[in-house]
């Protein structure tokens, strides 16, 4: 089984930009998603889930 890699700094930075663009970067739950996700797409899905909860 393949070992899950950690996000590189660039991917974390991109997730932070995404969260900031949506006005969610200040939320603790979003910070946890960015720090703990295994892939960029996993982090993106988590941020979008929070976005839907906050704005929809």
Buried (B, 14 or more C-beta within 10 A) or exposed (E): EEEEEEBEEEBBEBBBEBBEEBEBBEBEEBBEBBEEBEEBEBBBEBBEEBBEEEEE
